Amino acid sequence: MSGVDRVNQTLESEAPSLFKLLSPMGREAYFPPDIPFQAKEAAGTDFNGTIGVFTDGAGNAVPLPAMEDVLDFDPEERNRAFLYSPVLGIPSVRDAWQRWQRTGQPDQAPAEDQITTRPVVLGGLTHGLSMVADLFAGPGRHLVVGKPFWGNYRQIFRLRTGAQLVEVDVYRDFAYRPSALVDALKALPAGEPALMIVNFPSNPGGYSPTVEQRRDLRQGLIEAAADRPLMVICDDAYGGLVFTEGVPNRSFFWDLLGAHENLVPVKIDGATKEFAFFGGRVAFLTFGLELSKAATEALENKMQCLSRATIGSPSATSQMILLRGLESGRVFDEVSEIRRIARERYLAVQPALAALDPALLRPLPFNSGFFVLMELNPELVLDPHAVRKHLIEHYSTGIVAAQPSYLRVALCSVSAEALPEMFRRIEAGVRELANA
Ligand SMILES: Cc1ncc(COP(=O)(O)O)c(C=O)c1O
């Protein structure tokens, strides 16, 4: 039997829902036993002439001194940072992140018996989403997503794989309605494998569902999974950034583990926003399944194949910087400080939002995350891009415009003190155009 058939057969017998969800590319993906594989097998030999990595002849990195000086690494860290990372990530980084996933919201930690796969390292959350798209999306596959959503999902899923986005209005009448997502899933052809993506706290909306909304969504997804293999992708880019009392902070991913045999929860998270390590490009992909060793290896085999075919391997240097943080003993306090400042900005903007003239602008539900999203009064028929340009030119204010009528403000990059004035200018600019 060929290698790819063996890997597929393992997944088919041990993780049948996941197997049915694989895209044509996902089925074909197979990590051939070529260079990285052979180098791994030869690790520890006296004369290792496998991988194309320049060393001192004894396995040690030889960084240029001018570059090495930038990083205060000990010799072992230096080796790991300057040589190739394993394609799935540095093992200690994978383990340290797995601990963080379980301790980052100490008051809402998942139960110990909630088993997941070991997180795989990817080159930023975007790459994590692309990996999921390559493995599970493809021509004709439906991806249900609540709108407004992060527009890059279109490029990642539709443009790159040919999947079809089912865009659902989840903020009808300025309230979040998870039932709309479930209805869209149930309306798909019976039995057809499907994907759904949730992003809490959301971008661009800055929203996380309440306890009741999460309960309803979970229940609806269990019902929808009765009909089809269903993958729920939790884009946790803004994990931990919930500011409102009573709104759950931990990932919705944990609510889905073991919920239904057809339901495959996937978590994509990372250091980008949670650790303010935007340039580091370190993210993780985790499946909410308890897999046997053979099934884990089969799935990891496919991920290695696709990672090697796209980024080669993830940045070792960034992983080592992240590992310093994760092992420092200070990381929880330092991440809490980011959360505190983000919350301060969230609070600072509340009076401005409450005072907005609804004849001009109305905020969408907002309780978390880095962004506030406002809708221009549709009766004004203003082009959001015209508003955006007007605000730059006449009010020295930069915001993001999104069709059909949204303005998004990234509170994460404006100080709490500056926000009232910023919102005064936004409202003044919109009023000026409305009266023009
Ligand atoms: C919802 C969401 N997902 C994913 C990403 C991508 O994160 P990264 O920069 O790690 O690729 C972003 C970045 O803005 C985002 O807003």
The ligand as an SDF file (V2000), in Angstrom:
LIG
                    3D

 16 16  0  0  0  0  0  0  0  0999 V2000
   -9.7830   37.5360   12.9450 C   0  0  0  0  0  0  0  0  0  0  0  0
   -8.3590   37.4390   12.5440 C   0  0  0  0  0  0  0  0  0  0  0  0
   -7.8490   36.2400   12.2540 N   0  0  0  0  0  0  0  0  0  0  0  0
   -6.5670   36.1030   11.8720 C   0  0  0  0  0  0  0  0  0  0  0  0
   -5.7460   37.1910   11.7660 C   0  0  0  0  0  0  0  0  0  0  0  0
   -4.3390   36.9950   11.2590 C   0  0  0  0  0  0  0  0  0  0  0  0
   -3.3790   36.9490   12.2460 O   0  0  0  0  0  0  0  0  0  0  0  0
   -1.8260   36.8350   11.8610 P   0  0  0  0  0  0  0  0  0  0  0  0
   -1.3210   38.2310   11.7600 O   0  0  0  0  0  0  0  0  0  0  0  0
   -1.2130   36.0520   12.9800 O   0  0  0  0  0  0  0  0  0  0  0  0
   -1.7180   36.1030   10.5730 O   0  0  0  0  0  0  0  0  0  0  0  0
   -6.2340   38.4570   12.0480 C   0  0  0  0  0  0  0  0  0  0  0  0
   -5.3660   39.6420   11.9120 C   0  0  0  0  0  0  0  0  0  0  0  0
   -5.7620   40.7560   11.8800 O   0  0  0  0  0  0  0  0  0  0  0  0
   -7.5760   38.5750   12.4550 C   0  0  0  0  0  0  0  0  0  0  0  0
   -8.1040   39.7650   12.7280 O   0  0  0  0  0  0  0  0  0  0  0  0
  1  2  1  0
  2  3  1  0
  2 15  2  0
  3  4  2  0
  4  5  1  0
  5  6  1  0
  5 12  2  0
  6  7  1  0
  7  8  1  0
  8  9  2  0
  8 10  1  0
  8 11  1  0
 12 13  1  0
 12 15  1  0
 13 14  2  0
 15 16  1  0
M  END
$$$$
